[in-house]
């Protein structure tokens, strides 16, 4: 009887040791995966490849992958916390974060009339009066952002599953160029 209790004690000790080893291994693996994901997301934020295209002769389109980020990682990334305070939002309320930078630059030729150079089109009004050194300009821009799901599987005309998402930013102003775009989806 004492031998059986001894064997049972040894078996329980071995099972507990195996469970502790498995738990330790999984926690280290989860930590390593989290660190790898954070490094990948940081790299993707800094060097996100963007596919540029032009449609309808002058409408510029940029296509990029959506960056999926868990809330705890987004909390450490949210650079502009003061902006969130100004608009009365907390980091935990954020569902997605998009930042797009557009640069407007172009050369236009105008005729001079009585010390005034002027140019006007649908996107830009420009007026320079050389007599009193006043430059007046007004620039307009129009951006449209479309989030599209990428399907994981496709058979004939059936599509199912979600591989990821793509962001398409359409810039309708022919004078401007999208410098960069970041779209972060905060997911559980």
VOKOLSE-563384 format. One record per atom (N, C-alpha, C, O, CB): x, y, z. Coordinates in steps of 0.1 Angstrom, whole numbers, padded with zeros to 4 digits, always signed. Each point is the difference from the previous one (the first is absolute). Glycine has a CB too. Example, Ala and Ser with C-alpha at 12.3 -4.5 7.8 and 13.67 -1.06 7.14 Angstrom:
<atoms>
+0132-0057+0078;-0009+0012+0000;+0009+0012+0000;+0010+0000+0007;-0029-0012+0005;+0015+0023-0019;+0009+0011+0000;-0008+0011+0008;+0005+0011+0001;+0007-0017-0023;
</atoms>
This chain:
<atoms>
+0008-0012+0000;-0008+0012+0000;+0009+0013+0000;-0003+0009-0007;-0015-0022+0019;+0029+0012-0004;+0009+0012+0001;+0007+0002-0014;+0003+0011-0003;+0000-0015+0028;+0000-0008-0031;+0006+0001-0013;-0009+0007-0010;+0005+0008-0008;+0008-0029+0013;-0026+0018-0005;-0009+0006-0009;-0001+0015+0002;-0001+0008-0009;-0012-0029+0008;+0012+0025+0014;+0000+0014+0003;+0013+0007-0005;-0001+0012-0005;-0014-0017+0025;+0026-0001-0019;+0012+0005-0004;+0000+0002-0015;+0004+0011-0005;+0008-0022+0024;-0017+0001-0027;-0001+0001-0014;-0010+0011-0004;+0003+0008-0010;+0003-0032+0007;-0017+0025+0009;-0010+0010-0002;+0007+0014+0002;-0003+0010-0008;-0016-0025+0014;+0026+0017+0005;+0007+0012+0003;+0010+0004-0011;+0001+0012-0004;-0004-0016+0028;+0010-0006-0029;+0010+0003-0010;-0007+0004-0013;+0004+0009-0007;+0012-0026+0017;-0027+0010-0014;-0007+0003-0012;-0006+0014+0001;+0000+0007-0010;-0006-0032+0007;+0000+0029+0014;-0005+0013+0002;+0011+0011-0001;-0002+0010-0006;-0017-0020+0021;+0030+0007-0009;+0012+0009-0001;+0004+0002-0015;+0003+0011-0004;+0004-0018+0028;-0006-0004-0031;+0004+0000-0014;-0010+0008-0008;+0003+0008-0009;+0009-0030+0011;-0025+0020+0000;-0011+0007-0007;+0001+0015+0003;-0001+0008-0009;-0014-0029+0010;+0017+0025+0012;+0001+0014+0003;+0013+0006-0006;-0001+0011-0005;-0011-0016+0027;+0023-0002-0023;+0012+0005-0006;-0002+0002-0015;+0004+0010-0005;+0010-0022+0022;-0021+0002-0023;-0003+0002-0015;-0009+0012-0002;+0002+0008-0009;+0000-0033+0005;-0013+0026+0012;-0009+0011-0001;+0007+0014+0002;-0002+0009-0008;-0017-0024+0016;+0028+0015+0002;+0008+0013+0002;+0009+0003-0012;+0001+0011-0004;-0002-0015+0029;+0007-0006-0030;+0009+0001-0012;-0008+0005-0012;+0004+0010-0007;+0011-0028+0016;-0027+0012-0012;-0008+0005-0011;-0005+0014+0002;+0000+0008-0009;-0008-0032+0006;+0004+0027+0015;-0005+0014+0003;+0011+0010-0002;-0002+0010-0006;-0014-0019+0023;+0028+0006-0012;+0012+0009-0002;+0003+0001-0015;+0003+0012-0004;+0006-0019+0027;-0009-0004-0030;+0003+0001-0014;-0010+0008-0008;+0004+0009-0008;+0007-0031+0010;-0024+0020+0001;-0010+0008-0007;+0000+0015+0003;-0002+0008-0008;-0012-0028+0008;+0017+0023+0013;+0001+0014+0004;+0012+0007-0007;-0001+0012-0005;-0010-0017+0027;+0022-0002-0023;+0011+0006-0007;-0003+0001-0015;+0004+0010-0006;+0012-0020+0023;-0022+0000-0023;-0004+0001-0014;-0009+0011-0003;+0001+0007-0010;+0002-0031+0008;-0013+0026+0011;-0010+0012-0002;+0007+0013+0001;-0002+0009-0008;-0016-0023+0017;+0027+0015+0001;+0008+0013+0001;+0009+0002-0012;+0000+0012-0005;+0000-0015+0030;+0006-0007-0031;+0008+0001-0012;-0008+0004-0012;+0004+0009-0008;+0012-0026+0017;-0028+0011-0010;-0009+0004-0011;-0005+0014+0001;-0001+0007-0010;-0006-0031+0009;+0004+0028+0013;-0004+0014+0003;+0011+0010-0004;-0003+0010-0007;-0012-0018+0025;+0027+0005-0014;+0011+0009-0003;+0003+0000-0015;+0003+0011-0006;+0007-0015+0028;-0011-0007-0029;+0001-0001-0014;-0010+0008-0008;+0002+0007-0009;+0008-0030+0012;-0023+0022+0002;-0011+0007-0006;+0002+0015+0002;-0003+0008-0010;-0012-0027+0014;+0020+0023+0008;+0002+0015+0002;+0011+0005-0009;-0001+0011-0005;-0006-0014+0029;+0018-0005-0026;+0011+0004-0009;-0005+0001-0014;+0003+0009-0007;+0013-0020+0022;-0024+0001-0019;-0006+0000-0014;-0009+0012-0002;+0001+0007-0010;+0000-0032+0009;-0009+0028+0011;-0009+0012-0002;+0008+0013+0000;-0004+0009-0008;-0014-0022+0020;+0028+0014-0004;+0008+0012+0000;+0007+0001-0014;+0001+0011-0005;+0002-0012+0030;+0002-0010-0030;+0007+0000-0013;-0010+0004-0011;+0003+0008-0009;+0013-0025+0017;-0028+0011-0007;-0011+0003-0010;-0004+0015+0000;-0003+0006-0010;-0005-0030+0012;+0008+0030+0010;-0004+0014+0001;+0010+0009-0006;-0003+0010-0007;-0009-0015+0028;+0025+0001-0019;+0011+0009-0006;+0002-0003-0014;+0004+0010-0008;+0007-0010+0030;-0012-0012-0027;+0003-0003-0014;-0011-0007-0007;+0002-0010-0007;+0022+0008+0014;-0037+0006-0005;-0011-0006-0006;+0000+0002-0015;+0000+0011-0005;-0013-0008+0026;+0014-0014-0029;+0000+0001-0014;-0013+0005-0005;-0011-0005+0004;+0029-0013-0006;-0018+0026-0008;-0012+0006-0005;+0000-0002-0016;+0010+0004-0006;-0012+0013+0025;-0008-0022-0024;-0001-0001-0015;-0007+0012-0005;-0012+0003+0004;+0011-0029-0003;+0007+0033-0010;-0005+0012-0005;-0006-0002-0014;+0006-0008-0008;+0010+0022+0021;-0027-0007-0016;-0006-0002-0013;-0007+0013-0004;-0003+0008+0009;+0000-0033-0005;+0000+0026-0017;-0007+0012-0005;-0012-0005-0008;+0002-0008-0009;+0019+0022+0009;-0033-0009+0003;-0012-0003-0007;-0006+0013-0006;+0003+0011+0005;-0007-0032+0010;-0003+0019-0025;-0007+0012-0007;+0010+0011-0003;-0003+0012+0001;-0018-0018+0011;+0033+0002-0016;+0011+0010-0005;+0006+0008+0011;+0012+0003-0001;-0024-0002-0020;+0005+0003+0032;+0006+0008+0010;-0003-0003+0014;+0005+0006+0009;-0005+0012-0026;-0009-0027+0019;-0004-0004+0014;+0010-0010+0005;+0001-0011-0005;-0026+0015+0000;+0031-0001+0016;+0011-0008+0006;-0006-0009+0010;-0008+0004+0009;+0025+0013-0013;-0013-0030+0004;-0005-0010+0010;+0013-0007+0006;+0009-0003-0006;-0031-0001-0007;+0021+0003+0026;+0010-0007+0008;-0006-0012+0007;-0011+0002+0007;+0025+0019-0004;-0008-0033-0004;-0006-0012+0006;+0010-0005+0010;+0012-0002-0003;-0026-0004-0017;+0009+0002+0032;+0009-0004+0011;-0007-0011+0008;-0013+0000+0001;+0024+0022+0000;-0004-0030+0006;-0006-0010+0009;-0004+0007+0013;+0006+0010+0005;+0008-0028-0014;-0025+0013+0015;-0004+0005+0013;+0008-0007+0011;+0003-0012-0001;-0027+0016-0007;+0029+0004+0017;+0008-0005+0011;-0009-0003+0012;-0007+0009+0006;+0027+0004-0014;-0021-0026+0012;-0008-0004+0011;+0008+0000+0013;+0011-0005+0000;-0025-0010-0016;+0009+0022+0026;+0007+0002+0012;-0009-0002+0012;-0011+0005+0001;+0026+0011-0012;-0011-0024+0021;-0008-0002+0012;+0000+0013+0008;+0009+0008-0001;-0004-0033+0002;-0015+0027+0008;-0002+0012+0007;+0012+0004+0009;+0004+0011+0001;-0028-0015-0001;+0030-0006+0007;+0011+0003+0009;+0013+0005-0008;+0007+0008+0005;-0016-0025+0011;+0010+0012-0028;+0012+0004-0008;-0004+0014-0006;+0009+0009-0001;-0003-0032-0005;-0018+0026+0003;-0004+0013-0006;+0002+0011+0011;+0003+0011-0003;-0020-0022-0013;+0014+0007+0029;+0002+0010+0011;+0014+0005+0000;+0003+0011+0003;-0021-0023+0010;+0028+0003-0015;+0014+0004+0000;+0003+0007-0012;+0010+0008+0000;-0004-0027+0014;-0013+0017-0025;+0003+0007-0013;-0006+0014-0001;+0005+0009-0006;-0004-0031-0005;-0013+0024+0017;-0008+0012-0001;+0009+0012+0004;+0001+0004+0011;-0023-0016-0006;+0028+0018-0016;+0009+0011+0002;-0006+0012+0005;+0005+0007+0009;+0009-0017-0027;-0026+0014+0012;-0006+0013+0003;-0011-0002+0011;-0011+0002-0003;+0017+0005-0021;-0002-0010+0036;-0010-0001+0011;-0006+0014+0003;-0012+0000+0004;+0025-0020+0005;-0006+0031-0011;-0005+0013+0002;-0012+0003-0009;-0010+0006+0004;+0032+0002+0004;-0021-0012-0021;-0010+0001-0009;-0013-0008+0004;-0011+0006-0001;+0028-0003-0017;-0015-0015+0023;-0011-0008+0005;-0007+0007+0012;-0012+0000+0001;+0023-0021-0009;-0003+0027+0017;-0006+0008+0011;-0008+0012-0005;-0010+0003+0005;+0029-0011+0010;-0013+0015-0025;-0007+0012-0005;-0014-0004-0006;-0009+0008+0000;+0032+0002-0005;-0024-0021-0001;-0013-0004-0006;-0008-0010+0009;-0009-0006-0005;+0019+0009-0018;-0006-0003+0035;-0007-0008+0011;-0002-0014-0004;-0011-0006+0001;-0001+0026+0005;+0023-0027-0009;+0000-0014-0003;+0011-0007+0009;+0010+0006+0003;-0019-0002-0027;+0006-0016+0027;+0010-0008+0007;+0006-0010-0010;-0007-0003-0010;-0004+0006+0033;+0023-0008-0020;+0006-0010-0009;-0008-0012-0002;-0001-0006-0011;+0023+0015+0018;-0029-0013+0003;-0008-0013-0001;-0012+0002-0009;-0007-0010-0003;+0015+0004+0026;-0012+0018-0026;-0012+0003-0009;+0004-0001-0015;-0009-0001-0008;-0001+0015+0026;+0023-0014-0021;+0004+0001-0014;-0002-0014-0006;+0004-0010+0005;+0013+0028+0001;-0023-0018-0018;-0002-0012-0008;+0010+0000-0012;+0005-0011-0003;-0030+0011+0009;+0028+0011-0012;+0009+0001-0011;+0007+0013+0001;-0006+0010+0004;-0008-0026-0018;+0026+0017+0008;+0008+0012+0000;+0006+0001-0014;+0007-0008-0004;-0002+0008+0029;-0008+0011-0032;+0005+0002-0013;+0007+0014-0001;-0005+0010+0005;-0012-0025-0015;+0029+0015+0005;+0008+0012-0002;+0004+0001-0015;+0007-0010-0005;+0001+0010+0029;-0012+0010-0031;+0004+0002-0014;+0007+0013-0001;-0006+0010+0005;-0013-0024-0013;+0030+0015+0001;+0007+0013-0002;+0000+0002-0015;+0003-0009-0008;+0012+0006+0028;-0020+0015-0024;-0001+0004-0014;+0009+0012-0002;-0001+0010+0008;-0023-0020-0010;+0031+0010-0009;+0008+0012-0003;-0005+0005-0013;-0002-0007-0010;+0023-0002+0021;-0024+0022-0012;-0005+0007-0012;+0011+0009-0005;+0005+0009+0006;-0029-0010+0002;+0028-0003-0021;+0011+0008-0006;-0002-0001-0015;-0003-0011-0005;+0019+0007+0024;-0015+0015-0026;-0002+0000-0015;+0005+0013-0005;+0002+0010+0007;-0022-0025-0006;+0023+0016-0014;+0004+0012-0007;-0011+0004-0010;-0005-0009-0007;+0030+0003+0010;-0029+0018-0002;-0010+0005-0010;+0006+0013-0006;+0007+0007+0006;-0026-0017+0007;+0014+0012-0025;+0005+0012-0008;-0012+0010+0000;-0011-0004-0004;+0027-0010-0010;-0013+0026+0018;-0011+0010+0000;+0005+0013-0008;+0012+0001-0003;-0021-0010+0025;-0001+0017-0026;+0003+0012-0006;-0001+0012+0010;-0008-0001+0009;+0000-0008-0031;+0017+0019+0020;+0000+0011+0009;-0009+0011-0005;+0001+0004-0012;+0023-0010+0019;-0033+0011+0002;-0008+0011-0003;+0000+0010+0011;-0004-0003+0011;-0011-0012-0025;+0021+0027+0011;+0000+0011+0010;+0006-0005+0014;-0006+0002+0010;-0014+0008-0022;+0032-0015+0011;+0007-0005+0012;-0007-0011+0008;+0003-0002+0011;+0006+0025-0009;-0018-0030-0009;-0007-0011+0007;+0002-0013-0009;-0004-0001-0011;-0013+0017+0021;+0022-0026-0003;+0000-0014-0006;-0011-0007+0007;-0002+0000+0012;+0027+0001-0016;-0033-0008-0004;-0011-0008+0006;-0002-0013-0008;+0003-0001-0012;-0014+0022+0020;+0007-0032-0001;-0003-0013-0005;-0011-0006+0007;-0001+0002+0013;+0025-0005-0020;-0033-0004+0000;-0011-0006+0007;-0005-0012-0007;-0001+0000-0013;-0006+0022+0021;+0005-0033-0001;-0006-0012-0005;-0009-0006+0011;-0002+0007+0010;+0021-0011-0027;-0024-0008+0015;-0009-0006+0010;+0007-0003+0013;-0007-0001+0010;-0005-0009-0029;+0025+0010+0020;+0007-0004+0012;+0008+0011+0006;+0004+0000+0012;-0003-0023-0021;+0003+0033+0001;+0009+0010+0005;-0004+0014-0005;-0002+0002-0012;+0020-0019+0013;-0018+0027+0008;-0001+0014-0004;+0012+0007+0005;+0004-0002+0012;-0029+0002-0011;+0032+0008-0010;+0012+0006+0003;+0000+0014-0005;-0003+0002-0012;+0015-0025+0011;-0008+0033+0009;+0000+0014-0005;+0012+0007+0007;+0000+0000+0013;-0026+0000-0016;+0035+0005-0005;+0011+0007+0005;+0000+0014-0005;+0000+0003-0012;+0014-0024+0013;-0015+0031+0008;+0001+0014-0003;+0014+0005+0003;+0003+0002+0011;-0028+0001-0007;+0032+0000-0015;+0014+0005+0002;+0001+0014+0005;+0010+0004+0006;-0003-0020-0023;-0018+0024+0015;+0000+0014+0004;+0000+0001+0015;+0008+0008+0006;-0020-0002-0027;+0004-0014+0028;-0001+0001+0015;+0005-0012+0007;-0001-0002+0012;-0018+0017-0015;+0026-0024-0005;+0006-0012+0005;-0009-0010+0008;+0004-0005+0011;+0017+0018-0010;-0033-0014-0006;-0010-0009+0007;-0002-0013-0009;-0003+0001-0012;-0008+0019+0023;+0013-0031-0005;-0002-0013-0006;-0013-0006+0006;+0000-0002+0012;+0025-0002-0017;-0034+0001-0003;-0013-0006+0005;-0001-0014-0007;+0001+0000-0013;-0012+0023+0018;+0009-0033+0002;-0002-0013-0006;-0011-0008+0008;-0001+0002+0012;+0025-0002-0021;-0030-0009+0002;-0010-0009+0006;+0002-0014-0007;-0002-0001-0012;-0014+0020+0019;+0019-0029+0001;+0002-0014-0005;-0011-0009+0006;-0003+0001+0012;+0028+0003-0015;-0031-0012-0006;-0010-0009+0004;+0005-0014-0003;+0008-0002-0009;-0027+0018+0006;+0014-0026+0011;+0004-0013-0002;-0011-0010+0003;-0009+0004+0007;+0032+0002-0001;-0023-0017-0013;-0011-0010+0003;+0006-0014+0000;+0006-0004-0010;-0023+0019-0002;+0016-0021+0023;+0005-0014+0002;-0012-0009+0004;-0009+0004+0007;+0032+0005+0001;-0022-0021-0014;-0010-0010+0003;+0007-0012+0005;+0010-0005-0007;-0027+0014-0010;+0013-0015+0028;+0007-0012+0005;-0010-0012-0001;-0012+0001+0005;+0027+0013+0011;-0011-0025-0022;-0008-0012-0001;+0007-0011+0007;+0012-0003-0004;-0023+0011-0018;+0004-0015+0031;+0006-0012+0006;-0006-0012-0007;-0012-0002+0000;+0016+0014+0023;+0004-0021-0029;-0005-0012-0007;+0006-0012+0006;+0011-0001+0004;-0012+0014-0025;-0008-0023+0022;+0004-0013+0006;+0006-0009-0011;-0004+0000-0012;-0015+0001+0028;+0030-0007-0012;+0007-0010-0009;-0005-0014+0004;+0001-0003+0011;+0020+0019-0015;-0025-0023-0006;-0006-0014+0003;+0012-0010+0001;+0010+0001-0008;-0032+0005-0004;+0020-0015+0021;+0011-0010+0002;-0002-0011-0011;+0010-0006-0005;-0009+0011+0030;-0013-0009-0028;-0002-0011-0009;-0009+0004-0012;-0009+0009+0002;+0011-0025+0017;+0000+0010-0031;-0008+0004-0011;-0001-0013-0009;+0009-0007-0003;-0001+0031+0003;-0021-0027-0003;-0003-0011-0009;-0011+0004-0010;-0011+0003+0004;+0018-0020+0014;-0003+0017-0031;-0009+0005-0010;-0005+0014+0004;+0009+0009+0001;-0017-0032-0007;-0004+0025+0009;-0005+0014+0004;-0003+0001+0015;-0004+0011+0004;-0005-0008-0027;+0012-0013+0030;-0002+0000+0015;+0013+0005+0007;+0011-0005-0004;-0028-0014+0002;+0015+0028+0011;+0011+0005+0008;-0004-0001+0014;-0011+0004+0004;+0019+0011-0023;+0002-0019+0028;-0003-0001+0014;+0012+0001+0008;+0011-0001-0005;-0031-0014+0000;+0018+0018+0018;+0012+0001+0009;+0006+0014-0002;-0002+0007-0010;+0006-0031+0009;+0003+0029+0012;+0006+0013-0001;+0015-0002+0002;+0005-0005+0011;-0026+0016-0002;+0029-0007-0019;+0014-0001+0001;+0006+0013+0007;+0010+0000+0007;-0010-0014-0028;-0007+0025+0018;+0005+0013+0005;-0009+0011-0006;-0010-0003-0007;+0034-0005+0011;-0020+0020-0002;-0007+0012-0005;+0010+0009-0008;+0012+0000+0004;-0029-0001+0015;+0012+0008-0029;+0008+0010-0007;-0006+0013+0001;-0012+0002+0001;+0019-0019-0017;+0001+0027+0017;-0004+0014+0000;+0003+0006-0013;+0011-0001-0005;-0007+0003+0030;-0014+0004-0031;+0002+0007-0013;-0004+0015+0003;-0011+0003+0004;+0006-0023-0018;+0015+0029+0012;-0002+0014+0002;+0001+0006-0014;+0009-0001-0007;+0001+0001+0031;-0021+0007-0027;-0002+0006-0013;+0002+0015+0001;-0008+0007+0008;-0007-0026-0016;+0024+0025+0001;+0003+0014+0001;-0005+0006-0014;+0005-0003-0010;+0015+0001+0026;-0030+0011-0015;-0006+0005-0012;+0007+0013-0005;-0003+0004-0011;-0019-0014+0018;+0030+0016+0001;+0007+0012-0004;+0013-0004-0008;+0009-0007+0005;-0017+0019+0016;+0008-0007-0034;+0011-0004-0009;+0013+0007+0004;+0011-0004-0004;-0027+0000-0014;+0015+0015+0026;+0012+0008+0004;+0007-0007+0012;+0012+0003+0003;-0022+0018-0011;+0004-0030+0016;+0005-0005+0012;+0004-0014-0001;-0005-0008-0008;-0008+0024+0021;+0022-0020-0004;+0005-0014+0001;-0001-0005+0014;+0002+0007+0009;+0014-0003-0029;-0020-0017+0022;-0001-0005+0013;+0014-0005+0004;+0006-0008-0007;-0030+0000+0004;+0030+0014+0013;+0013-0003+0005;+0000-0014+0007;+0008-0009-0004;-0003+0034+0007;-0013-0026+0007;-0002-0014+0006;-0013-0001+0006;-0007+0010+0003;+0032-0011+0001;-0029-0011-0001;-0013-0003+0006;+0002-0012+0010;+0007-0010-0003;-0019+0018-0017;+0007-0006+0032;+0000-0011+0010;-0014-0002+0005;-0007+0009+0003;+0030-0004+0004;-0028-0018-0007;-0013-0003+0005;+0002-0012+0009;+0004-0010-0003;-0016+0018-0018;+0008-0005+0034;+0001-0010+0010;-0014-0005+0005;-0008+0009+0004;+0030+0001+0003;-0025-0022-0008;-0012-0006+0005;+0002-0006+0014;+0009-0009+0001;-0017+0004-0025;+0001+0010+0034;+0002-0005+0014;-0009-0011+0002;-0012+0002+0000;+0019+0021+0008;-0002-0035-0006;-0008-0012+0001;+0003-0007+0013;+0011+0001+0006;-0012-0004-0031;-0009-0004+0030;+0002-0008+0012;+0008-0013-0002;+0003-0007+0009;-0024+0015-0001;
</atoms>
